[in-house]
Amino acid sequence: EEEWTPLDLGSKLKCWLKADAGITLSTTKVTAWADQSGNGNDFTQGTDGTRPVIATAVQNGLDAVQFVSTDSLTCTAFFTGSAQAECFIVQRSTSSPGSASGGHTFGSSSSDALYPYSDGNVYDSFGVTSRPNVHPGGASAVLAWHVYSARTTATNLVVRFDGVEEYNAAATKGWAATFTIGRTPTTFAFLGYVGEVILTDALTSDERTLVDTYLERWGI
Protein backbone atom coordinates (compact mmCIF):
# COMPACT_ATOMS: atom_id res chain seq x y z
CA GLU A 1 0.00 0.00 0.00
CA GLU A 2 1.34 3.40 -0.99
CA GLU A 3 1.94 5.99 1.72
CA TRP A 4 -0.77 8.65 1.96
CA THR A 5 0.19 12.16 0.80
CA PRO A 6 -1.81 15.39 0.39
CA LEU A 7 -2.20 14.52 -3.30
CA ASP A 8 -4.76 11.96 -2.16
CA LEU A 9 -7.08 14.85 -1.31
CA GLY A 10 -7.66 15.23 -5.05
CA SER A 11 -9.23 18.48 -6.21
CA LYS A 12 -9.54 19.75 -2.62
CA LEU A 13 -5.76 20.27 -2.50
CA LYS A 14 -4.98 23.77 -3.79
CA CYS A 15 -1.34 24.26 -2.79
CA TRP A 16 1.33 22.07 -1.21
CA LEU A 17 4.74 23.45 -0.33
CA LYS A 18 7.44 21.38 1.31
CA ALA A 19 11.03 22.43 1.80
CA ASP A 20 12.45 19.13 0.55
CA ALA A 21 11.00 19.65 -2.95
CA GLY A 22 10.40 22.42 -5.46
CA ILE A 23 12.95 24.91 -4.14
CA THR A 24 14.67 27.19 -6.66
CA LEU A 25 17.79 28.99 -5.40
CA SER A 26 19.80 31.96 -6.57
CA THR A 27 23.13 31.29 -4.88
CA THR A 28 21.85 30.52 -1.34
CA LYS A 29 18.51 32.35 -1.49
CA VAL A 30 15.05 31.02 -2.34
CA THR A 31 13.55 32.63 -5.45
CA ALA A 32 10.65 30.20 -5.79
CA TRP A 33 8.88 27.54 -3.75
CA ALA A 34 6.99 25.39 -6.23
CA ASP A 35 3.53 24.10 -5.53
CA GLN A 36 3.54 20.28 -5.42
CA SER A 37 -0.25 20.02 -5.90
CA GLY A 38 -0.04 20.46 -9.67
CA ASN A 39 -2.09 23.67 -9.55
CA GLY A 40 0.83 26.00 -10.19
CA ASN A 41 0.28 28.08 -7.04
CA ASP A 42 3.99 28.77 -6.58
CA PHE A 43 5.27 31.26 -4.00
CA THR A 44 8.06 33.48 -5.32
CA GLN A 45 10.27 36.46 -4.49
CA GLY A 46 11.85 38.63 -7.19
CA THR A 47 13.90 40.87 -4.90
CA ASP A 48 17.22 39.42 -3.80
CA GLY A 49 17.34 41.30 -0.50
CA THR A 50 14.01 39.88 0.70
CA ARG A 51 14.53 36.23 -0.21
CA PRO A 52 14.63 33.59 2.53
CA VAL A 53 17.19 30.77 2.71
CA ILE A 54 17.12 27.00 3.21
CA ALA A 55 17.98 25.59 6.62
CA THR A 56 19.12 21.98 6.40
CA ALA A 57 17.81 19.21 8.67
CA VAL A 58 16.42 21.60 11.30
CA GLN A 59 13.55 19.42 12.53
CA ASN A 60 13.43 15.63 12.57
CA GLY A 61 16.03 15.57 9.80
CA LEU A 62 13.90 17.68 7.46
CA ASP A 63 14.76 20.98 5.77
CA ALA A 64 12.84 24.22 6.23
CA VAL A 65 12.75 27.68 4.70
CA GLN A 66 14.17 30.28 7.10
CA PHE A 67 12.80 33.84 7.18
CA VAL A 68 14.52 36.85 8.76
CA SER A 69 13.98 40.60 8.56
CA THR A 70 11.93 41.51 5.46
CA ASP A 71 12.03 38.05 3.84
CA SER A 72 8.83 36.89 2.16
CA LEU A 73 7.38 34.73 -0.61
CA THR A 74 4.12 35.66 -2.37
CA CYS A 75 1.45 34.19 -4.62
CA THR A 76 -1.67 35.65 -6.22
CA ALA A 77 -4.67 34.63 -4.10
CA PHE A 78 -6.36 31.41 -5.17
CA PHE A 79 -9.15 31.59 -2.58
CA THR A 80 -11.62 34.42 -3.16
CA GLY A 81 -15.07 35.62 -2.15
CA SER A 82 -16.87 33.37 0.30
CA ALA A 83 -14.54 30.39 -0.17
CA GLN A 84 -14.25 28.03 2.78
CA ALA A 85 -10.66 26.83 3.09
CA GLU A 86 -8.03 25.38 5.41
CA CYS A 87 -4.31 25.74 6.03
CA PHE A 88 -1.76 23.52 7.73
CA ILE A 89 1.60 25.20 8.37
CA VAL A 90 4.57 23.48 9.99
CA GLN A 91 6.58 26.27 11.53
CA ARG A 92 8.67 27.57 14.39
CA SER A 93 9.01 31.17 15.50
CA THR A 94 12.51 32.31 16.47
CA SER A 95 11.32 35.65 17.81
CA SER A 96 12.78 36.66 21.18
CA PRO A 97 10.31 36.45 24.08
CA GLY A 98 8.61 39.83 24.44
CA SER A 99 9.21 40.74 20.80
CA ALA A 100 6.67 40.78 17.98
CA SER A 101 6.91 38.50 14.95
CA GLY A 102 4.56 38.72 11.99
CA GLY A 103 2.30 35.94 10.85
CA HIS A 104 1.53 34.97 7.27
CA THR A 105 -1.05 36.87 5.25
CA PHE A 106 -4.12 35.14 3.80
CA GLY A 107 -6.97 37.30 5.11
CA SER A 108 -8.09 40.82 4.25
CA SER A 109 -7.82 42.29 7.75
CA SER A 110 -6.14 45.70 7.82
CA SER A 111 -4.22 44.54 10.91
CA ASP A 112 -1.17 42.32 10.49
CA ALA A 113 -1.21 38.70 11.61
CA LEU A 114 1.22 38.09 14.49
CA TYR A 115 3.02 34.88 15.46
CA PRO A 116 3.44 35.91 18.25
CA TYR A 117 2.90 39.53 19.31
CA SER A 118 4.98 41.05 22.12
CA ASP A 119 2.27 40.01 24.60
CA GLY A 120 2.96 36.36 23.73
CA ASN A 121 -0.36 35.78 21.99
CA VAL A 122 -1.00 34.75 18.39
CA TYR A 123 -3.32 36.88 16.26
CA ASP A 124 -4.49 35.60 12.88
CA SER A 125 -6.82 36.50 10.03
CA PHE A 126 -6.83 33.41 7.82
CA GLY A 127 -9.50 34.11 5.23
CA VAL A 128 -11.35 36.65 7.39
CA THR A 129 -11.64 40.43 7.83
CA SER A 130 -10.79 40.48 11.54
CA ARG A 131 -7.63 39.53 13.43
CA PRO A 132 -8.57 37.86 16.72
CA ASN A 133 -6.32 36.46 19.44
CA VAL A 134 -6.38 32.78 18.52
CA HIS A 135 -3.75 31.45 20.93
CA PRO A 136 -3.49 33.13 24.36
CA GLY A 137 -0.86 30.64 25.45
CA GLY A 138 2.18 32.84 26.00
CA ALA A 139 5.26 33.31 23.82
CA SER A 140 7.06 30.19 24.99
CA ALA A 141 4.25 28.14 23.52
CA VAL A 142 5.05 29.22 19.94
CA LEU A 143 8.84 29.39 20.20
CA ALA A 144 8.91 25.71 19.30
CA TRP A 145 7.85 23.64 16.30
CA HIS A 146 4.11 23.39 15.78
CA VAL A 147 1.56 22.37 13.18
CA TYR A 148 -0.56 25.48 12.98
CA SER A 149 -3.89 24.95 11.25
CA ALA A 150 -6.75 27.32 10.58
CA ARG A 151 -9.97 27.05 8.64
CA THR A 152 -12.84 29.26 7.60
CA THR A 153 -16.28 27.70 7.81
CA ALA A 154 -19.52 29.26 6.55
CA THR A 155 -19.61 31.41 9.69
CA ASN A 156 -16.48 30.92 11.83
CA LEU A 157 -12.70 31.00 12.04
CA VAL A 158 -11.33 27.84 13.69
CA VAL A 159 -7.69 27.48 14.79
CA ARG A 160 -5.79 24.44 16.04
CA PHE A 161 -2.27 23.93 17.36
CA ASP A 162 -0.89 20.42 16.90
CA GLY A 163 -4.40 19.09 16.33
CA VAL A 164 -5.92 20.72 19.42
CA GLU A 165 -8.64 23.29 18.78
CA GLU A 166 -7.90 26.56 20.60
CA TYR A 167 -10.18 29.05 18.88
CA ASN A 168 -13.61 28.86 17.26
CA ALA A 169 -15.66 32.04 16.84
CA ALA A 170 -17.78 33.90 14.34
CA ALA A 171 -15.91 35.83 11.66
CA THR A 172 -16.63 37.49 8.32
CA LYS A 173 -14.80 35.92 5.39
CA GLY A 174 -12.40 38.06 3.40
CA TRP A 175 -9.32 36.99 1.44
CA ALA A 176 -6.17 38.99 0.74
CA ALA A 177 -5.47 39.74 -2.93
CA THR A 178 -1.95 38.37 -2.48
CA PHE A 179 -1.00 35.53 -0.17
CA THR A 180 2.28 36.04 1.70
CA ILE A 181 4.51 33.71 3.67
CA GLY A 182 6.91 35.79 5.71
CA ARG A 183 6.82 39.54 6.29
CA THR A 184 3.38 41.06 6.83
CA PRO A 185 2.17 43.82 4.46
CA THR A 186 2.85 46.76 6.76
CA THR A 187 5.14 46.31 9.73
CA PHE A 188 6.09 42.93 11.10
CA ALA A 189 8.59 40.34 9.92
CA PHE A 190 7.96 36.66 10.45
CA LEU A 191 11.10 35.40 12.16
CA GLY A 192 11.50 31.67 11.96
CA TYR A 193 11.22 28.50 9.93
CA VAL A 194 8.48 27.14 7.68
CA GLY A 195 8.84 23.50 6.72
CA GLU A 196 5.57 22.67 4.98
CA VAL A 197 2.38 24.44 3.93
CA ILE A 198 -0.83 22.69 2.83
CA LEU A 199 -3.79 24.78 1.62
CA THR A 200 -7.08 23.10 0.82
CA ASP A 201 -10.76 23.58 0.24
CA ALA A 202 -12.95 22.66 3.22
CA LEU A 203 -12.15 19.14 4.43
CA THR A 204 -14.13 16.49 6.24
CA SER A 205 -13.00 15.56 9.74
CA ASP A 206 -11.59 12.29 8.36
CA GLU A 207 -9.59 14.14 5.70
CA ARG A 208 -8.28 16.56 8.30
CA THR A 209 -7.11 13.63 10.41
CA LEU A 210 -5.27 12.19 7.40
CA VAL A 211 -3.40 15.48 6.94
CA ASP A 212 -2.54 15.57 10.66
CA THR A 213 -1.24 12.01 10.49
CA TYR A 214 0.83 12.76 7.38
CA LEU A 215 2.45 15.74 9.11
CA GLU A 216 3.64 13.52 11.95
CA ARG A 217 6.72 13.05 9.77
CA TRP A 218 7.95 16.29 11.37
CA GLY A 219 8.15 14.66 14.80
CA ILE A 220 6.13 17.39 16.51
Secondary structure, 3 states (H helix, E strand, C coil): CCCCCHHHHHHHEEEEEECCECEEEECCEEEEECCCCCCCCCEECCCHHHCCEEEEEEECCEEEEEECCCCEEEEECCCCCCCCEEEEEEEEECCCCCCCCECCEEECCCCCCECCCCCCCEECCCCECCCCEEECCCHHHCCCEEEEEEEECCCEEEEEECCEEEEEEECCECEEEEEEEECCCCCCCCCEEEEEEEEEECCCHHHHHHHHHHHHHHCC
